[in-house]
């Protein structure tokens, strides 16, 4: 069971890394789309040259590159970019759904050691939000909480040593959920 939970935690971490990579790629696509949009706006702001059709009195002239055609080509590029962005968003949504399914499966499972039940991302969150960037304090607290006999004594320990924690914060709520699974 412990190995399965560790495997699930590692899998969640890999999903988080993939999501971060996809978010970075989406930002690149957004920047490129904005760049294309500004180019389209520049082209639209330029006056459209008048095309003189050849008549018997007027000799035929070479027509310059059609700005409308340029705009159409750039719009096609923007559509391709938007399609790629939509695919990325769809992948992100699917990964989030999968991650939530894995988390909900793991959330109900009892744990024997708080130190092994906290993912790497949650460790950073707890250290930053609850333990004022003090990793050693967090480790000592987790060890102390592991030794307590029940949830009530764990909550009393937290109130005594960390009474200033915001109990409505996301970090505290997640920490509390992990505590409940321990006891």
N, C-alpha and C positions, 0 to 999 in steps of 0.2 A: 504494500500500500504506500509506504514511504517513497519507494522508487518511482511509483506511478505519479505521485504528487510532485516529486522533483522533476520528472519528465514533463509533466503538464506545465510546471512553472517555467522550465526552459523553453517550452514551445510558446508560451505566452510572451516571453521576452523576445523570442525571434519574431513573433508577429508584431510586437511593438516596434522593433527595428525596421521591419518591412514597411510598416505604416509611416514611420518617420521618413524613410527613403521616398515613398510615394508622395508624401506631403511636400518634400523638397522638389520633386519633379513637377508637381502641380504648380508650385510657385514659379518655377522656371517657365512653364507653359503660360501662366498668367502674365508674366513679364513680357514674354514674346507676343502674346495676344495684344497687350497694351501698346507695344511697340508698333505692331501692324496697324492697330486702330489709329494711332497718331499719324502714321504714314497715309492711311486712307483719308483722314481729315485734312492733311496737307494737300493731297491731290484734289480733294473735293473743293478746297478753297481756291485752287488755281482756276483761272478763267478757262473755259472750254474754247479752244481755237475754232474759229469758223472755217468750215471746209468749203472751198469754192469748187463747185462742180464745173467741169469743163463744158464749155459751149463752143459754138463755132467761132465766136469772137475771142474767147479766152482760151489760151492754150492750157493743157493739162499740167498741174503742178503735183509734186510729191506731197502726199498728206503726211503730217507728222504722226507719231505714235498716238493712238487714241487713248486719252486718259480714262475714258469709260472702260475700255478693255483692261487697263491697268488696275482699275478699281475692282473689276470683276475677278481678275486673277488674285488680287489680295484678299477679296472676300472668300474666294475658294480656299485660300490658305487658312483664313480665320475659321472657316467651317471645319477644316481638317483639325485645326488646333482644338476647337471646341469639342469635336468628337473624341479626340484623345483625352481631353480633360474629363469628359463625361465617363469614359472608360475607367480612368484613374479613380474618379469619385465612386463609381460602381464597385471597383475592387476594394476601395477603402471601406465602403459600407458592408460588403460581404465579409471582409476581415474583421470588422468590428462586431458583426453579428456572430461570427464564429468565436471570436474572443469572448464575447458575453456568454455564449453557450458554455464554453470551457470554464469560465469563471463561475457561472452558476452551478456547474457540476462540482467544482472544487469547493465552493463556498459552504456547501452543506456537510462536507466531510470533516470529521473531527481530526484535530492535529495534536501531536504529542509534544512538540517543541516549537515555540513561537519563532525562534531564530531561523528555522528551516521553512516556515510557512509563509514568510514574507518575500515577495519577489524583489528583484533588483530595483525596479522602478519604484515600488512601494517603499523600499528602504530609503531611497533618496528623498521621496516625499516626506516620510516620517522624520528623517534626520533634519530636513529643511524646515518643515512646518511645526513639528512638535518638540524636537530636541535641540533647537537653536544651533544647527550645524555640528552638533557634538556626537560623533559616531560612537565614541567610547561610552558616553552616558547612555546612549540607546542600547548598546550591547549589555551593559550592566543592568539596565532596567528590564530588558527581555529575560535575562537570566534570573533576576529576582522574581519576576512574574511567573516564570516557569515553575518555581519552587512553591508557589502558593497553592492552597488546596481547592479554591473555588473562585467563581467570578466575582462574588461580593468582596472577597478579600483583595482580589486584583484591582477592583474599582476603588476600594478604600486606599490601597497603596498609591494609585494614580492621583486620587484627590489629595492625599497627604503630600506627595512629592511634586506634583504638577497641577496644582489647583488652578493655575492661570490658563490652562488649555481651553480653547474655544470649542465647546462640545457640539456646536452646530457646524463646525468646519468639516469639509470632506475628508481631510486627513484623519481627524479624530473618529469620524463615523466608520471609516475603513479599519482603523486600528481597533475600534470597539468590536467590529464584526469578526476580526481575527481572534480577539480575546474570547468572544462567545464560542467560537469553534474549539478553542483550547479547553474550555471548562464545560 
